Amino acid sequence: MTELLEELKKVSIELKNDAINFAQKLIQTPSISGSEKDVADLLLAEMEKLGYDQFFRDDMGNVVGIVEGTKAGPAIMYNSHMDHVSPGDPNNWEGYDPYGGTIDICKVDNQDGQQEEAECIHGRAASDVKGGEAAQIYAGGALAKLKKLGHDFKGKFIFTGVVQEEPAEMVGMIHLIDKTFKENGIDYDAMVSSEATSLKLYCGHRGRVEMLATIYGRTSHGSAPWLGINAIYKSIPLISKIKDELYPSLPTDKQLGQASLSLNIIECSPGALSIVPDKCMLSLDRRTIPGEEAQSAIKEIQELIDQLASEDEEFKADIKVKTALEKSYTGVEYEVPKVMAPWKISTDHPFVKAAANALEELGEPVKYGYWDFGTDASKTAGIDRKPTIGYSPMQEQYAHTPYDKVRTDYISRAIVGNSAIYLKVVEAGKEALKELEW
């Protein structure tokens, strides 16, 4: 294995410049959610160039690439999303074109959050997730080159680029695993996400449930409010209970932190100045920890509603999970609940240990972390219970900001790191692929 890792280092160095150029090209290609076709085309062309054994686009627009090992073994999925959020006001980018992909030397954080000078690529999605995407594509390319040079290794390296991760309903990932994989006879045993980790191993994040509470009143003319029931006023006791009673009582996870609840949008209907509103809608963002589900989050609000209704005969309200209609660039549509499952994997899990051993053998520091935001790993780990980690050259603090950038030295280290993690995990075999429990 040591000899194979040494050869891997050489191959990765040879691929470095092409990988950085490819990351730059990805950043220069806009791919806001629902318009990922051009990036998908780039990914497919690059996989062909790098010698992937299979590469294709599914009916939703996701892309899949496979590098077959020379021996039977586990299938490890390396996953990235192809979409990104809007760059916002270009004037906030301090001289950088959001789609310019400019490369320069600048001040940037290291793994410990301390600033130093390093070469970076600037632009929207550099840190979410095109820098990590390029590193994953080229990790597969490094394995393909090792095989071409006559080296043996087990298993199956699967790269997947999915659509529409940013809206946070996992539609691309769910379609990929539950439909595309099944139709093509593909299975996977574990997953490595390219979401930003600063070359650390990330081991989980909280889930998310978006809820809509509707409080009902009765309209009247604005000049005679006593003839109506103002739904906004009726919402105030519920808001107070959510803020002062429910939120402080939410549980905490040692690694992921406290479950949370945030009131982010208030709307009313009919929404005219001369009419007392008969509906007030509260959009609630509930972050969950392992052991909590959408149903339990709904139940908590329902209990507050029931309590208020018992105290006030005019109080009427309901609560439900919000849904969204998502349409891919190929025209596939899903109406889906706005729910993402929480998950975590122990640093003592054999999959994590194998990944850590790979990095140690490369001379890389081994550090662990957890995301504040959600990812498509909610499908692989939260629903499918497959061993999952994050490993990426990108840095979370730059995501979705006008300071979006990725270090080129981290991309280079992530190529060999991703490939080495793959080789260690498939060598460990079934022992490293135990289902997650909590």
Summary of the structure (lengths in Angstrom):
residues: 438
radius of gyration: 23.9
end to end distance: 33.2
largest distance: 85.2
contacts: 1599
relative contact order: 0.19
helix: 39%
strand: 28%
